[in-house]
Amino acid sequence: MNMRTQWPVLSIATGLAAGLLTGCGTSTDDSSGTGSSVVVGMSDDVLATDPASGYDPGSWLLFNNVFQSLLGFPKGGTEPEPEAARECTFTDTQTKVYSCTLRDGLKFSNGDPLTSKDVKFSFDRMLKINDSAGPAIMFPMLGSVETPDTKTVVFKLKYADATFPSKIASGAGSIVDHNAYPADKLRTDGKAVGSGPYKLDSFSKDKAVFSVNPQYQGTAKVHNSGITLKLFHGDQSALKNALLDRKIDLAYRGLAAADIAGIDKDTSTGKGIEVVEGSSAEVQHLVFNMDDPIAGKLGVRKAIAYLLDRDALVNKVYNDTATPLYSIIPAGITGHDTSFFDTYGARPSRAKAAAALRAQGITGKVTLTLWSTPSRYGPATDEELKTIARQLNDSGLFDASVKSVPFDQYEKDIAAGKYGVYVKGWVPDYPDPDNFTAPFFGKGNVLDNHYANSTITGELIPKTAAQSDRSATDDEYRTLQHIVAEDVPVIPVWQAKQYAVTRDDVYGLEYCLDASTVFRFWEISKG
């Protein structure tokens, strides 16, 4: 992904973890869309209403609820299933021709019929516009889209890609009305015409209003009469106060640790607020510039891997709202492994770190700068890097310091090769191991760290991409992860948990927080 990176979803204060809930009641069975409306607060912005442009969590939240894709991710699942399509399948043995048949009776919210022409138009348009802030980057394999009839769509790929179904199941696969969108430029009026469970009634800087789409034909069963999404633009205090003052029914993404601690205290005095925990595939890594005169030395990278205490870091900085990560592919995703645990252990080892440095011919302290940017990855990022620096310095083997810069400068400096060690976060486009490996270790990787391994790029990534049975890729992904653990171009640090904080009369949040990253408006009810 074009590093669709964001803050950790939520940072919770020490002491709250024991009170976390795995669900917020049991959702009702009202699927008529006649339940109460729900007000959702979010700290992220929605940067686009046109799916040819948006490539951020806020925009994809809108796309996943207003637009249909041919396939979708079921609640709690990571394997795509038919949504606007009645069925989809690879029609060749080489996973290069993918055919879908549309459901009967599909219509857009404006009443226009949805046909194969609209599907082709949507993909052709996205690729033609090729917006720098859009998802076209996900489809270099797409050669052409053909429409033999009004209900059949055939995708012809330039090369084998078994993850193609997952890619079109994401927000990047949103289908737009060819009558309502220009073919060669973005729609800029803040309106949207889709065929999903909801209509976008209005959109402004601070609020988006959604009503139930009566034209919708698909798998979702709507449990409310509409959603109002209030946007707080990173103002964590305002988001907290809105929840406490009953101006919103639930808060999703971005509450600070101190604010959560206050909410927890208010809960004990009868405020009626609950914390809902779900799974997440968001990860964060330390990244090493392989051309750097210090970080480019294998012994230095291995020494850091031996000294990193993830448990202490997660406890101290993130108050156990994340979990230590010892693999490139996070838990819950096919191919998950513990290669860094197996290679470097769970507990720091000064002796092994010192040995790694000696093997590199290094006998004195290693002077090192860790680079951070809180404006993109959250205010805890600086403290995280400072904690890692202290862990390194406490060993007596390093003289590490931390520098923090604004995100725009951070990205420019990384691209220019100015940093030796820096932090990167990742929110996946789709819950497949390919999305945690090919962007990082494939050709032209998005980390800008000058790492290349011919076995990974020439054998493992092409072989896994061509395997339609994703569970059959375990051996290849295990090999890939062990190569990474030996070369250490990155060190996985943590995997986020996902949270929402809600009034106690709101239900269904347990179906909105899973590794697919799809926040399903239709599952939420209030009563």
One Martini backbone bead per residue (centre of mass of N, CA, C, O) as a GRO file, in nm:
protein
  527
    1MET     BB    1   0.101   0.032   0.013
    2ASN     BB    2   0.087   0.386   0.035
    3MET     BB    3   0.107   0.409   0.337
    4ARG     BB    4  -0.176   0.363   0.509
    5THR     BB    5  -0.105   0.542   0.772
    6GLN     BB    6  -0.164   0.540   1.130
    7TRP     BB    7  -0.276   0.553   1.412
    8PRO     BB    8  -0.340   0.413   1.672
    9VAL     BB    9  -0.656   0.358   1.748
   10LEU     BB   10  -0.579   0.313   2.066
   11SER     BB   11  -0.506   0.453   2.393
   12ILE     BB   12  -0.474   0.295   2.705
   13ALA     BB   13  -0.484   0.297   3.028
   14THR     BB   14  -0.381   0.191   3.305
   15GLY     BB   15  -0.626  -0.060   3.419
   16LEU     BB   16  -0.840  -0.113   3.181
   17ALA     BB   17  -0.795  -0.395   3.053
   18ALA     BB   18  -0.970  -0.566   3.259
   19GLY     BB   19  -1.250  -0.412   3.140
   20LEU     BB   20  -1.270  -0.538   2.878
   21LEU     BB   21  -1.465  -0.604   2.593
   22THR     BB   22  -1.579  -0.826   2.335
   23GLY     BB   23  -1.862  -0.681   2.365
   24CYS     BB   24  -2.183  -0.492   2.298
   25GLY     BB   25  -2.368  -0.695   2.321
   26THR     BB   26  -2.656  -0.793   2.134
   27SER     BB   27  -2.767  -0.785   1.843
   28THR     BB   28  -3.022  -0.724   1.673
   29ASP     BB   29  -3.279  -0.837   1.419
   30ASP     BB   30  -3.298  -0.561   1.277
   31SER     BB   31  -3.315  -0.540   0.902
   32SER     BB   32  -3.496  -0.272   0.802
   33GLY     BB   33  -3.387   0.025   0.888
   34THR     BB   34  -3.577   0.123   1.167
   35GLY     BB   35  -3.395   0.211   1.361
   36SER     BB   36  -3.194   0.391   1.518
   37SER     BB   37  -2.992   0.639   1.511
   38VAL     BB   38  -2.631   0.705   1.473
   39VAL     BB   39  -2.349   0.852   1.647
   40VAL     BB   40  -2.025   0.907   1.511
   41GLY     BB   41  -1.689   0.932   1.626
   42MET     BB   42  -1.388   1.080   1.467
   43SER     BB   43  -1.045   1.168   1.415
   44ASP     BB   44  -1.056   1.126   1.137
   45ASP     BB   45  -1.048   1.194   0.813
   46VAL     BB   46  -1.221   1.265   0.505
   47LEU     BB   47  -1.055   1.295   0.194
   48ALA     BB   48  -1.286   1.129   0.028
   49THR     BB   49  -1.574   1.049  -0.206
   50ASP     BB   50  -1.385   0.936  -0.426
   51PRO     BB   51  -1.258   0.618  -0.509
   52ALA     BB   52  -1.019   0.733  -0.703
   53SER     BB   53  -0.871   0.871  -0.437
   54GLY     BB   54  -0.905   0.727  -0.180
   55TYR     BB   55  -0.630   0.623   0.084
   56ASP     BB   56  -0.794   0.608   0.367
   57PRO     BB   57  -0.967   0.526   0.643
   58GLY     BB   58  -1.196   0.737   0.619
   59SER     BB   59  -1.272   0.687   0.320
   60TRP     BB   60  -1.318   0.376   0.344
   61LEU     BB   61  -1.554   0.394   0.531
   62LEU     BB   62  -1.737   0.521   0.323
   63PHE     BB   63  -1.713   0.316   0.091
   64ASN     BB   64  -1.809   0.054   0.255
   65ASN     BB   65  -2.116   0.195   0.282
   66VAL     BB   66  -2.186   0.323  -0.021
   67PHE     BB   67  -2.036   0.098  -0.166
   68GLN     BB   68  -1.982  -0.154  -0.393
   69SER     BB   69  -1.847  -0.468  -0.432
   70LEU     BB   70  -1.817  -0.769  -0.562
   71LEU     BB   71  -1.673  -0.805  -0.294
   72GLY     BB   72  -1.648  -0.919   0.055
   73PHE     BB   73  -1.610  -0.899   0.408
   74PRO     BB   74  -1.686  -1.082   0.653
   75LYS     BB   75  -1.753  -1.104   0.960
   76GLY     BB   76  -1.447  -1.220   1.088
   77GLY     BB   77  -1.322  -1.224   0.797
   78THR     BB   78  -1.060  -1.291   0.517
   79GLU     BB   79  -1.257  -1.403   0.300
   80PRO     BB   80  -1.392  -1.341   0.016
   81GLU     BB   81  -1.729  -1.251  -0.081
   82PRO     BB   82  -2.011  -1.209  -0.221
   83GLU     BB   83  -2.194  -0.913  -0.331
   84ALA     BB   84  -2.258  -0.788  -0.618
   85ALA     BB   85  -2.194  -1.066  -0.663
   86ARG     BB   86  -2.280  -1.403  -0.709
   87GLU     BB   87  -2.003  -1.474  -0.866
   88CYS     BB   88  -1.650  -1.584  -0.846
   89THR     BB   89  -1.369  -1.670  -1.076
   90PHE     BB   90  -1.122  -1.855  -1.185
   91THR     BB   91  -1.083  -1.970  -1.540
   92ASP     BB   92  -0.788  -2.049  -1.475
   93THR     BB   93  -0.472  -2.198  -1.379
   94GLN     BB   94  -0.304  -1.897  -1.362
   95THR     BB   95  -0.448  -1.651  -1.233
   96LYS     BB   96  -0.553  -1.436  -1.503
   97VAL     BB   97  -0.872  -1.506  -1.495
   98TYR     BB   98  -1.157  -1.305  -1.387
   99SER     BB   99  -1.496  -1.394  -1.301
  100CYS     BB  100  -1.818  -1.216  -1.292
  101THR     BB  101  -2.151  -1.235  -1.150
  102LEU     BB  102  -2.425  -1.061  -1.115
  103ARG     BB  103  -2.674  -0.960  -0.959
  104ASP     BB  104  -2.994  -0.911  -0.925
  105GLY     BB  105  -3.126  -0.583  -0.916
  106LEU     BB  106  -2.918  -0.368  -0.939
  107LYS     BB  107  -2.880  -0.045  -0.768
  108PHE     BB  108  -2.863   0.273  -0.735
  109SER     BB  109  -2.960   0.535  -0.534
  110ASN     BB  110  -3.085   0.681  -0.811
  111GLY     BB  111  -3.195   0.404  -0.985
  112ASP     BB  112  -2.978   0.298  -1.139
  113PRO     BB  113  -2.848   0.056  -1.304
  114LEU     BB  114  -2.630  -0.222  -1.240
  115THR     BB  115  -2.360  -0.302  -1.449
  116SER     BB  116  -2.085  -0.404  -1.616
  117LYS     BB  117  -2.025  -0.118  -1.716
  118ASP     BB  118  -1.967   0.002  -1.429
  119VAL     BB  119  -1.730  -0.173  -1.355
  120LYS     BB  120  -1.545  -0.099  -1.585
  121PHE     BB  121  -1.553   0.205  -1.541
  122SER     BB  122  -1.429   0.208  -1.255
  123PHE     BB  123  -1.150   0.086  -1.332
  124ASP     BB  124  -1.072   0.260  -1.573
  125ARG     BB  125  -1.091   0.529  -1.422
  126MET     BB  126  -0.888   0.485  -1.198
  127LEU     BB  127  -0.644   0.432  -1.392
  128LYS     BB  128  -0.661   0.695  -1.555
  129ILE     BB  129  -0.634   0.897  -1.323
  130ASN     BB  130  -0.414   0.816  -1.118
  131ASP     BB  131  -0.413   0.902  -0.831
  132SER     BB  132  -0.189   0.978  -0.578
  133ALA     BB  133  -0.446   0.929  -0.355
  134GLY     BB  134  -0.497   0.644  -0.477
  135PRO     BB  135  -0.564   0.284  -0.573
  136ALA     BB  136  -0.408   0.218  -0.844
  137ILE     BB  137  -0.147   0.089  -0.716
  138MET     BB  138  -0.297  -0.203  -0.677
  139PHE     BB  139  -0.316  -0.246  -1.030
  140PRO     BB  140  -0.065  -0.356  -1.220
  141MET     BB  141  -0.207  -0.636  -1.325
  142LEU     BB  142  -0.422  -0.483  -1.492
  143GLY     BB  143  -0.520  -0.503  -1.824
  144SER     BB  144  -0.844  -0.586  -1.846
  145VAL     BB  145  -1.201  -0.512  -1.907
  146GLU     BB  146  -1.477  -0.726  -1.962
  147THR     BB  147  -1.826  -0.737  -2.136
  148PRO     BB  148  -2.020  -0.979  -2.261
  149ASP     BB  149  -2.240  -0.870  -2.056
  150THR     BB  150  -2.444  -0.715  -1.815
  151LYS     BB  151  -2.339  -0.959  -1.587
  152THR     BB  152  -2.037  -0.969  -1.703
  153VAL     BB  153  -1.700  -0.995  -1.569
  154VAL     BB  154  -1.360  -0.960  -1.710
  155PHE     BB  155  -1.040  -1.019  -1.584
  156LYS     BB  156  -0.720  -0.930  -1.721
  157LEU     BB  157  -0.402  -1.035  -1.645
  158LYS     BB  158  -0.059  -0.991  -1.671
  159TYR     BB  159  -0.041  -1.152  -1.396
  160ALA     BB  160  -0.030  -1.347  -1.142
  161ASP     BB  161  -0.313  -1.301  -0.887
  162ALA     BB  162  -0.464  -1.434  -0.604
  163THR     BB  163  -0.531  -1.141  -0.458
  164PHE     BB  164  -0.748  -0.998  -0.631
  165PRO     BB  165  -1.009  -1.047  -0.467
  166SER     BB  166  -0.916  -0.874  -0.220
  167LYS     BB  167  -0.881  -0.606  -0.372
  168ILE     BB  168  -1.187  -0.586  -0.479
  169ALA     BB  169  -1.303  -0.600  -0.172
  170SER     BB  170  -1.218  -0.332  -0.132
  171GLY     BB  171  -1.235   0.007  -0.164
  172ALA     BB  172  -1.099  -0.016  -0.455
  173GLY     BB  173  -1.381  -0.173  -0.569
  174SER     BB  174  -1.563   0.052  -0.619
  175ILE     BB  175  -1.885   0.123  -0.753
  176VAL     BB  176  -1.982   0.333  -1.016
  177ASP     BB  177  -2.172   0.558  -1.192
  178HIS     BB  178  -2.145   0.639  -1.525
  179ASN     BB  179  -2.362   0.886  -1.505
  180ALA     BB  180  -2.209   1.034  -1.227
  181TYR     BB  181  -1.913   1.012  -1.362
  182PRO     BB  182  -1.626   1.105  -1.470
  183ALA     BB  183  -1.377   0.945  -1.667
  184ASP     BB  184  -1.113   1.180  -1.623
  185LYS     BB  185  -1.224   1.279  -1.333
  186LEU     BB  186  -1.296   1.410  -1.043
  187ARG     BB  187  -1.521   1.434  -0.796
  188THR     BB  188  -1.592   1.768  -0.613
  189ASP     BB  189  -1.894   1.787  -0.449
  190GLY     BB  190  -1.929   1.568  -0.205
  191LYS     BB  191  -2.058   1.336  -0.359
  192ALA     BB  192  -2.255   1.016  -0.386
  193VAL     BB  193  -2.287   0.712  -0.601
  194GLY     BB  194  -2.426   0.412  -0.488
  195SER     BB  195  -2.501   0.046  -0.378
  196GLY     BB  196  -2.508   0.048  -0.088
  197PRO     BB  197  -2.654   0.058   0.231
  198TYR     BB  198  -2.580   0.367   0.179
  199LYS     BB  199  -2.637   0.713   0.183
  200LEU     BB  200  -2.512   1.030   0.092
  201ASP     BB  201  -2.653   1.325   0.200
  202SER     BB  202  -2.394   1.461   0.350
  203PHE     BB  203  -2.091   1.682   0.323
  204SER     BB  204  -1.842   1.795   0.551
  205LYS     BB  205  -1.588   1.880   0.749
  206ASP     BB  206  -1.764   1.770   1.029
  207LYS     BB  207  -1.986   1.603   0.843
  208ALA     BB  208  -2.171   1.291   0.792
  209VAL     BB  209  -2.468   1.177   0.619
  210PHE     BB  210  -2.661   0.874   0.659
  211SER     BB  211  -2.875   0.662   0.473
  212VAL     BB  212  -3.080   0.430   0.378
  213ASN     BB  213  -3.072   0.214   0.100
  214PRO     BB  214  -3.348   0.099  -0.084
  215GLN     BB  215  -3.173  -0.033  -0.337
  216TYR     BB  216  -3.037  -0.248  -0.190
  217GLN     BB  217  -2.831  -0.545  -0.294
  218GLY     BB  218  -2.731  -0.783  -0.041
  219THR     BB  219  -2.578  -0.899   0.266
  220ALA     BB  220  -2.669  -0.671   0.430
  221LYS     BB  221  -2.804  -0.595   0.762
  222VAL     BB  222  -2.991  -0.339   0.883
  223HIS     BB  223  -2.988  -0.178   1.234
  224ASN     BB  224  -3.066   0.113   1.116
  225SER     BB  225  -3.162   0.456   1.003
  226GLY     BB  226  -2.869   0.578   1.052
  227ILE     BB  227  -2.569   0.792   1.002
  228THR     BB  228  -2.357   1.001   1.199
  229LEU     BB  229  -2.048   1.163   1.111
  230LYS     BB  230  -1.807   1.287   1.328
  231LEU     BB  231  -1.538   1.524   1.295
  232PHE     BB  232  -1.216   1.592   1.489
  233HIS     BB  233  -0.926   1.634   1.370
  234GLY     BB  234  -0.752   1.509   1.628
  235ASP     BB  235  -0.947   1.591   1.871
  236GLN     BB  236  -0.949   1.417   2.155
  237SER     BB  237  -1.100   1.589   2.363
  238ALA     BB  238  -1.358   1.639   2.195
  239LEU     BB  239  -1.433   1.343   2.164
  240LYS     BB  240  -1.467   1.278   2.463
  241ASN     BB  241  -1.678   1.500   2.534
  242ALA     BB  242  -1.897   1.404   2.336
  243LEU     BB  243  -1.946   1.136   2.483
  244LEU     BB  244  -2.007   1.247   2.773
  245ASP     BB  245  -2.238   1.456   2.640
  246ARG     BB  246  -2.410   1.292   2.423
  247LYS     BB  247  -2.326   1.371   2.109
  248ILE     BB  248  -2.235   1.073   2.103
  249ASP     BB  249  -2.238   0.710   2.087
  250LEU     BB  250  -1.944   0.681   1.950
  251ALA     BB  251  -1.590   0.597   1.946
  252TYR     BB  252  -1.358   0.605   1.661
  253ARG     BB  253  -1.065   0.657   1.685
  254GLY     BB  254  -0.813   0.848   1.884
  255LEU     BB  255  -0.796   0.801   2.180
  256ALA     BB  256  -0.645   0.886   2.457
  257ALA     BB  257  -0.522   0.770   2.746
  258ALA     BB  258  -0.629   0.993   2.935
  259ASP     BB  259  -0.921   0.983   2.830
  260ILE     BB  260  -0.979   0.689   2.899
  261ALA     BB  261  -0.932   0.715   3.198
  262GLY     BB  262  -1.169   0.911   3.238
  263ILE     BB  263  -1.388   0.723   3.131
  264ASP     BB  264  -1.343   0.497   3.334
  265LYS     BB  265  -1.418   0.668   3.578
  266ASP     BB  266  -1.704   0.740   3.481
  267THR     BB  267  -1.811   0.453   3.472
  268SER     BB  268  -1.796   0.408   3.790
  269THR     BB  269  -2.030   0.655   3.810
  270GLY     BB  270  -2.259   0.587   3.575
  271LYS     BB  271  -2.225   0.668   3.254
  272GLY     BB  272  -2.248   0.429   3.044
  273ILE     BB  273  -1.957   0.303   2.944
  274GLU     BB  274  -1.792   0.119   2.678
  275VAL     BB  275  -1.536  -0.119   2.585
  276VAL     BB  276  -1.439  -0.229   2.259
  277GLU     BB  277  -1.279  -0.522   2.145
  278GLY     BB  278  -1.059  -0.592   1.870
  279SER     BB  279  -0.915  -0.677   1.593
  280SER     BB  280  -0.586  -0.633   1.427
  281ALA     BB  281  -0.345  -0.550   1.141
  282GLU     BB  282  -0.184  -0.342   1.271
  283VAL     BB  283   0.152  -0.214   1.225
  284GLN     BB  284   0.502  -0.192   1.356
  285HIS     BB  285   0.826  -0.065   1.243
  286LEU     BB  286   1.157  -0.098   1.213
  287VAL     BB  287   1.380   0.078   0.993
  288PHE     BB  288   1.649   0.005   0.758
  289ASN     BB  289   1.917   0.151   0.604
  290MET     BB  290   2.126  -0.029   0.394
  291ASP     BB  291   2.319   0.241   0.317
  292ASP     BB  292   2.405   0.289   0.591
  293PRO     BB  293   2.698   0.305   0.781
  294ILE     BB  294   2.542   0.169   1.031
  295ALA     BB  295   2.258   0.026   0.966
  296GLY     BB  296   2.402  -0.149   0.729
  297LYS     BB  297   2.495  -0.328   0.960
  298LEU     BB  298   2.420  -0.635   1.066
  299GLY     BB  299   2.525  -0.627   1.362
  300VAL     BB  300   2.348  -0.386   1.448
  301ARG     BB  301   2.070  -0.505   1.387
  302LYS     BB  302   2.100  -0.756   1.568
  303ALA     BB  303   2.148  -0.610   1.834
  304ILE     BB  304   1.871  -0.475   1.842
  305ALA     BB  305   1.708  -0.739   1.836
  306TYR     BB  306   1.832  -0.842   2.115
  307LEU     BB  307   1.733  -0.568   2.289
  308LEU     BB  308   1.439  -0.575   2.235
  309ASP     BB  309   1.154  -0.486   2.452
  310ARG     BB  310   0.833  -0.532   2.388
  311ASP     BB  311   0.681  -0.568   2.654
  312ALA     BB  312   0.776  -0.303   2.786
  313LEU     BB  313   0.681  -0.114   2.564
  314VAL     BB  314   0.376  -0.184   2.559
  315ASN     BB  315   0.330  -0.122   2.858
  316LYS     BB  316   0.445   0.172   2.883
  317VAL     BB  317   0.324   0.316   2.612
  318TYR     BB  318   0.040   0.123   2.545
  319ASN     BB  319  -0.104  -0.026   2.776
  320ASP     BB  320  -0.179  -0.301   2.621
  321THR     BB  321  -0.307  -0.207   2.319
  322ALA     BB  322  -0.083  -0.399   2.236
  323THR     BB  323   0.129  -0.639   2.068
  324PRO     BB  324   0.378  -0.829   2.032
  325LEU     BB  325   0.599  -0.852   1.741
  326TYR     BB  326   0.757  -1.149   1.552
  327SER     BB  327   0.641  -1.057   1.266
  328ILE     BB  328   0.538  -0.958   0.955
  329ILE     BB  329   0.294  -1.135   0.999
  330PRO     BB  330   0.015  -1.118   1.155
  331ALA     BB  331  -0.206  -1.210   1.356
  332GLY     BB  332  -0.473  -1.372   1.167
  333ILE     BB  333  -0.279  -1.433   0.928
  334THR     BB  334  -0.177  -1.593   0.682
  335GLY     BB  335   0.158  -1.698   0.773
  336HIS     BB  336   0.210  -1.675   1.051
  337ASP     BB  337   0.498  -1.598   1.255
  338THR     BB  338   0.814  -1.637   1.479
  339SER     BB  339   1.105  -1.551   1.371
  340PHE     BB  340   1.212  -1.341   1.587
  341PHE     BB  341   1.181  -1.526   1.828
  342ASP     BB  342   1.355  -1.763   1.723
  343THR     BB  343   1.621  -1.580   1.676
  344TYR     BB  344   1.607  -1.358   1.949
  345GLY     BB  345   1.384  -1.370   2.135
  346ALA     BB  346   1.201  -1.225   2.414
  347ARG     BB  347   1.464  -1.156   2.561
  348PRO     BB  348   1.713  -0.978   2.638
  349SER     BB  349   2.067  -0.988   2.498
  350ARG     BB  350   2.374  -0.871   2.553
  351ALA     BB  351   2.564  -1.098   2.465
  352LYS     BB  352   2.449  -1.129   2.172
  353ALA     BB  353   2.487  -0.836   2.089
  354ALA     BB  354   2.794  -0.825   2.130
  355ALA     BB  355   2.860  -1.053   1.931
  356ALA     BB  356   2.746  -0.916   1.678
  357LEU     BB  357   2.945  -0.677   1.687
  358ARG     BB  358   3.211  -0.835   1.682
  359ALA     BB  359   3.156  -0.976   1.407
  360GLN     BB  360   3.176  -0.669   1.279
  361GLY     BB  361   3.418  -0.515   1.445
  362ILE     BB  362   3.273  -0.401   1.708
  363THR     BB  363   3.377  -0.234   2.029
  364GLY     BB  364   3.224   0.014   2.049
  365LYS     BB  365   3.005   0.242   2.058
  366VAL     BB  366   2.693   0.300   1.908
  367THR     BB  367   2.600   0.556   1.703
  368LEU     BB  368   2.245   0.660   1.715
  369THR     BB  369   1.953   0.747   1.518
  370LEU     BB  370   1.611   0.793   1.589
  371TRP     BB  371   1.326   0.827   1.384
  372SER     BB  372   1.041   1.051   1.411
  373THR     BB  373   0.658   1.088   1.380
  374PRO     BB  374   0.368   1.204   1.536
  375SER     BB  375   0.167   1.315   1.307
  376ARG     BB  376   0.105   1.006   1.203
  377TYR     BB  377   0.150   0.787   1.468
  378GLY     BB  378   0.140   0.955   1.714
  379PRO     BB  379   0.229   1.074   2.034
  380ALA     BB  380   0.376   0.789   2.120
  381THR     BB  381   0.621   0.763   1.926
  382ASP     BB  382   0.843   0.915   2.072
  383GLU     BB  383   0.835   0.736   2.329
  384GLU     BB  384   0.904   0.476   2.189
  385LEU     BB  385   1.188   0.560   2.081
  386LYS     BB  386   1.301   0.635   2.361
  387THR     BB  387   1.273   0.352   2.482
  388ILE     BB  388   1.459   0.211   2.283
  389ALA     BB  389   1.709   0.383   2.342
  390ARG     BB  390   1.731   0.299   2.639
  391GLN     BB  391   1.768  -0.001   2.590
  392LEU     BB  392   2.034   0.032   2.436
  393ASN     BB  393   2.195   0.202   2.651
  394ASP     BB  394   2.171  -0.001   2.895
  395SER     BB  395   2.384  -0.202   2.762
  396GLY     BB  396   2.650  -0.022   2.663
  397LEU     BB  397   2.647  -0.037   2.322
  398PHE     BB  398   2.495   0.244   2.308
  399ASP     BB  399   2.435   0.581   2.146
  400ALA     BB  400   2.115   0.681   2.165
  401SER     BB  401   1.883   0.880   1.972
  402VAL     BB  402   1.615   1.128   1.921
  403LYS     BB  403   1.425   1.233   1.631
  404SER     BB  404   1.171   1.482   1.542
  405VAL     BB  405   0.945   1.514   1.260
  406PRO     BB  406   0.761   1.609   1.026
  407PHE     BB  407   0.612   1.421   0.789
  408ASP     BB  408   0.701   1.558   0.526
  409GLN     BB  409   1.004   1.555   0.599
  410TYR     BB  410   1.031   1.257   0.661
  411GLU     BB  411   0.970   1.147   0.374
  412LYS     BB  412   1.193   1.301   0.225
  413ASP     BB  413   1.437   1.188   0.390
  414ILE     BB  414   1.395   0.894   0.326
  415ALA     BB  415   1.415   0.918   0.016
  416ALA     BB  416   1.717   1.052   0.057
  417GLY     BB  417   1.874   0.876   0.288
  418LYS     BB  418   1.909   1.025   0.591
  419TYR     BB  419   1.821   0.761   0.738
  420GLY     BB  420   1.883   0.472   0.938
  421VAL     BB  421   1.638   0.496   1.156
  422TYR     BB  422   1.286   0.408   1.140
  423VAL     BB  423   0.934   0.456   1.136
  424LYS     BB  424   0.658   0.222   1.054
  425GLY     BB  425   0.329   0.198   0.946
  426TRP     BB  426   0.036  -0.042   0.899
  427VAL     BB  427  -0.260  -0.049   0.701
  428PRO     BB  428  -0.440  -0.264   0.547
  429ASP     BB  429  -0.617  -0.336   0.255
  430TYR     BB  430  -0.584  -0.655   0.303
  431PRO     BB  431  -0.616  -0.990   0.458
  432ASP     BB  432  -0.305  -1.059   0.338
  433PRO     BB  433   0.023  -1.152   0.322
  434ASP     BB  434   0.096  -0.982   0.074
  435ASN     BB  435   0.043  -0.694   0.228
  436PHE     BB  436   0.318  -0.764   0.423
  437THR     BB  437   0.545  -0.808   0.176
  438ALA     BB  438   0.555  -0.687  -0.114
  439PRO     BB  439   0.577  -0.379  -0.023
  440PHE     BB  440   0.856  -0.433   0.145
  441PHE     BB  441   1.021  -0.677  -0.055
  442GLY     BB  442   0.977  -0.582  -0.319
  443LYS     BB  443   0.979  -0.413  -0.586
  444GLY     BB  444   0.988  -0.099  -0.490
  445ASN     BB  445   0.968  -0.043  -0.200
  446VAL     BB  446   0.796   0.162   0.047
  447LEU     BB  447   1.047   0.205   0.257
  448ASP     BB  448   1.321   0.316   0.138
  449ASN     BB  449   1.581   0.088   0.225
  450HIS     BB  450   1.741  -0.085   0.005
  451TYR     BB  451   1.603  -0.366  -0.013
  452ALA     BB  452   1.729  -0.690  -0.142
  453ASN     BB  453   1.596  -1.021  -0.245
  454SER     BB  454   1.600  -1.266  -0.479
  455THR     BB  455   1.423  -1.481  -0.346
  456ILE     BB  456   1.183  -1.303  -0.292
  457THR     BB  457   1.143  -1.161  -0.580
  458GLY     BB  458   1.192  -1.431  -0.773
  459GLU     BB  459   1.009  -1.651  -0.594
  460LEU     BB  460   0.808  -1.602  -0.350
  461ILE     BB  461   0.615  -1.382  -0.454
  462PRO     BB  462   0.525  -1.515  -0.722
  463LYS     BB  463   0.426  -1.784  -0.596
  464THR     BB  464   0.213  -1.666  -0.396
  465ALA     BB  465   0.049  -1.501  -0.610
  466ALA     BB  466  -0.037  -1.780  -0.775
  467GLN     BB  467  -0.191  -1.887  -0.517
  468SER     BB  468  -0.522  -1.964  -0.457
  469ASP     BB  469  -0.435  -2.124  -0.204
  470ARG     BB  470  -0.350  -1.958   0.072
  471SER     BB  471  -0.277  -2.200   0.270
  472ALA     BB  472  -0.036  -2.300   0.061
  473THR     BB  473   0.181  -2.053   0.156
  474ASP     BB  474   0.326  -2.105   0.428
  475ASP     BB  475   0.615  -2.194   0.349
  476GLU     BB  476   0.695  -1.939   0.195
  477TYR     BB  477   0.639  -1.734   0.426
  478ARG     BB  478   0.836  -1.861   0.623
  479THR     BB  479   1.087  -1.819   0.456
  480LEU     BB  480   1.067  -1.514   0.426
  481GLN     BB  481   1.076  -1.446   0.734
  482HIS     BB  482   1.359  -1.574   0.785
  483ILE     BB  483   1.514  -1.393   0.600
  484VAL     BB  484   1.442  -1.130   0.744
  485ALA     BB  485   1.560  -1.213   1.022
  486GLU     BB  486   1.855  -1.231   0.906
  487ASP     BB  487   1.871  -0.939   0.758
  488VAL     BB  488   1.723  -0.696   0.897
  489PRO     BB  489   1.545  -0.445   0.756
  490VAL     BB  490   1.347  -0.518   0.989
  491ILE     BB  491   1.145  -0.461   1.296
  492PRO     BB  492   0.906  -0.594   1.463
  493VAL     BB  493   0.694  -0.464   1.728
  494TRP     BB  494   0.366  -0.418   1.671
  495GLN     BB  495   0.019  -0.501   1.739
  496ALA     BB  496  -0.286  -0.394   1.716
  497LYS     BB  497  -0.563  -0.294   1.863
  498GLN     BB  498  -0.924  -0.263   1.863
  499TYR     BB  499  -1.141   0.025   1.926
  500ALA     BB  500  -1.443   0.115   2.108
  501VAL     BB  501  -1.649   0.379   2.242
  502THR     BB  502  -1.963   0.334   2.427
  503ARG     BB  503  -2.267   0.331   2.479
  504ASP     BB  504  -2.486   0.099   2.653
  505ASP     BB  505  -2.711   0.126   2.389
  506VAL     BB  506  -2.493  -0.005   2.200
  507TYR     BB  507  -2.472  -0.231   1.919
  508GLY     BB  508  -2.238  -0.446   1.724
  509LEU     BB  509  -1.921  -0.380   1.747
  510GLU     BB  510  -1.803  -0.674   1.720
  511TYR     BB  511  -1.862  -0.647   1.387
  512CYS     BB  512  -1.636  -0.387   1.333
  513LEU     BB  513  -1.365  -0.540   1.469
  514ASP     BB  514  -1.132  -0.640   1.232
  515ALA     BB  515  -0.889  -0.743   0.999
  516SER     BB  516  -1.039  -0.598   0.750
  517THR     BB  517  -1.120  -0.284   0.835
  518VAL     BB  518  -1.434  -0.299   0.845
  519PHE     BB  519  -1.681  -0.053   0.912
  520ARG     BB  520  -2.008  -0.158   0.999
  521PHE     BB  521  -2.283   0.020   1.013
  522TRP     BB  522  -2.514  -0.209   0.994
  523GLU     BB  523  -2.439  -0.345   1.288
  524ILE     BB  524  -2.559  -0.097   1.426
  525SER     BB  525  -2.732  -0.037   1.737
  526LYS     BB  526  -3.019   0.124   1.911
  527GLY     BB  527  -3.194   0.080   2.259
   0.00000   0.00000   0.00000
